[in-house]
Amino acid sequence: MKWWPMVGISKMLTEDKKYESKARVKKMGIFRRSFHIYTIDVGNSNILNFEMRALQTPKYNVHRFGIYFAASPRHADLLIVLGRPTKKMVAPLLETINQIPEPFGVILLKGCGSSGIDLDELKLPNVVASVNGCPEPSEILAILLKISGRVD
């Protein structure tokens, strides 16, 4: 059995890790201090849901970077689309995008092994990042930090 490392007040578990992603990301200068994200699952294999939930654990501690999860798209600055949409999920996805106040950004996490409509065909507005496959939580965090301009 492997024991969890002890973490004290002077050292955080995530401080020694560099957050890196090879995804192309457009920086949005509007997020200077903090932003709220809303996720919508349009048809993935549930792996991306687990990765997004992992971001909310103390290991990654996204709140220290000013990243918060919104309960409604009307309170969000950034939409994260999980998976490739099925035909019946295209209309709810477009309605969700219409509810987000301007200015906003969209991240496409296309998922691994998911079938459905290609998100590039939908020509969604304000796409700031698009990732094929299933990124780990640290990669998703790196994308979020790049969007806010905190990481090059």
C-alpha positions in Angstrom: 0.0 0.0 0.0 1.2 3.5 -0.9 0.7 6.2 1.7 -0.4 9.7 0.9 2.4 12.3 1.4 2.1 14.7 4.3 1.3 18.2 3.3 1.8 21.0 5.7 1.0 24.7 5.8 4.2 25.7 4.1 4.0 23.4 1.1 1.1 22.6 -1.1 0.8 19.3 -2.9 0.6 20.9 -6.3 3.3 23.5 -6.0 6.1 21.5 -7.6 4.1 20.4 -10.6 4.3 22.4 -13.9 1.0 22.5 -15.7 1.6 21.9 -19.4 -0.6 21.3 -22.5 0.2 21.0 -26.1 -3.2 22.4 -27.1 -3.4 25.6 -29.1 -5.1 28.2 -26.9 -6.2 31.7 -27.6 -5.5 34.0 -24.6 -8.5 36.0 -23.4 -7.3 39.2 -21.8 -10.7 39.7 -20.0 -10.0 37.2 -17.2 -7.5 39.1 -15.1 -8.3 37.8 -11.7 -10.9 35.1 -11.8 -13.5 33.4 -14.0 -16.3 31.0 -13.8 -16.7 27.9 -15.9 -19.7 25.9 -16.8 -19.4 22.3 -18.2 -21.9 20.6 -20.5 -21.8 16.9 -21.3 -23.1 16.4 -24.9 -22.1 12.8 -25.3 -18.9 11.5 -23.9 -17.8 8.2 -22.4 -18.0 9.6 -18.9 -14.2 9.8 -18.6 -14.2 13.6 -19.1 -16.8 14.0 -16.3 -14.4 12.3 -13.9 -11.5 14.5 -15.1 -13.5 17.6 -14.5 -14.6 16.5 -11.1 -10.9 15.8 -10.2 -10.2 19.5 -10.8 -12.4 20.3 -7.8 -10.4 18.1 -5.4 -7.7 19.6 -3.1 -5.0 18.0 -5.2 -5.5 20.6 -8.0 -7.1 23.3 -5.9 -8.3 25.4 -8.9 -9.8 28.0 -6.6 -6.4 29.3 -5.7 -6.1 30.4 -9.4 -9.4 32.1 -9.3 -11.2 29.4 -11.3 -14.7 28.6 -10.1 -17.5 26.3 -11.3 -20.8 28.0 -12.1 -24.1 26.3 -11.5 -25.8 28.1 -14.4 -24.5 29.1 -17.9 -25.9 32.6 -17.1 -23.2 33.0 -14.5 -20.3 31.6 -16.5 -17.5 33.2 -18.4 -16.3 30.0 -20.1 -18.1 27.0 -21.4 -16.4 23.6 -21.5 -18.1 21.2 -23.9 -17.4 17.5 -23.0 -17.5 15.0 -25.8 -19.0 15.0 -29.3 -22.7 15.8 -29.4 -25.4 13.4 -30.4 -28.1 14.8 -32.8 -30.5 15.4 -29.9 -27.9 17.3 -27.9 -27.1 19.9 -30.6 -30.1 22.1 -29.7 -29.4 22.1 -25.9 -25.8 22.9 -26.6 -26.7 25.9 -28.8 -29.3 27.1 -26.2 -26.6 26.9 -23.5 -24.3 29.0 -25.6 -27.0 31.5 -26.1 -27.5 31.9 -22.4 -23.8 32.7 -21.6 -23.3 36.5 -21.3 -20.8 38.3 -23.6 -17.8 38.1 -23.6 -17.3 34.4 -23.2 -15.1 31.6 -24.4 -15.7 27.9 -25.4 -13.3 25.0 -24.8 -14.0 21.8 -26.8 -12.8 18.6 -25.1 -13.8 16.1 -27.8 -13.2 13.0 -25.7 -11.7 9.6 -26.5 -13.7 6.9 -28.1 -16.8 9.0 -28.4 -18.9 9.1 -31.5 -21.2 11.8 -32.6 -21.2 15.0 -34.6 -17.8 16.7 -35.1 -17.8 19.9 -33.1 -15.8 21.7 -35.8 -18.7 21.2 -38.2 -21.0 23.1 -35.9 -18.9 26.3 -36.1 -19.5 27.3 -32.4 -18.7 30.9 -31.6 -15.7 32.1 -29.5 -13.8 28.7 -29.4 -10.6 29.4 -27.5 -9.3 25.8 -27.3 -10.0 22.5 -28.9 -8.5 19.2 -27.6 -8.8 15.7 -29.2 -8.7 12.8 -26.8 -9.1 12.7 -23.0 -6.8 15.1 -21.3 -5.8 14.6 -17.7 -6.9 17.2 -15.1 -3.4 18.8 -15.1 -3.7 19.4 -18.8 -7.2 20.9 -18.5 -5.8 23.2 -15.7 -2.9 24.2 -18.0 -5.4 25.1 -20.7 -7.4 27.2 -18.2 -4.3 29.0 -17.0 -3.2 29.7 -20.6 -6.6 31.3 -21.3 -6.3 33.5 -18.3 -2.7 34.5 -19.4 -1.0 33.1 -16.2 1.1 30.6 -18.2 2.7 31.0 -21.6 
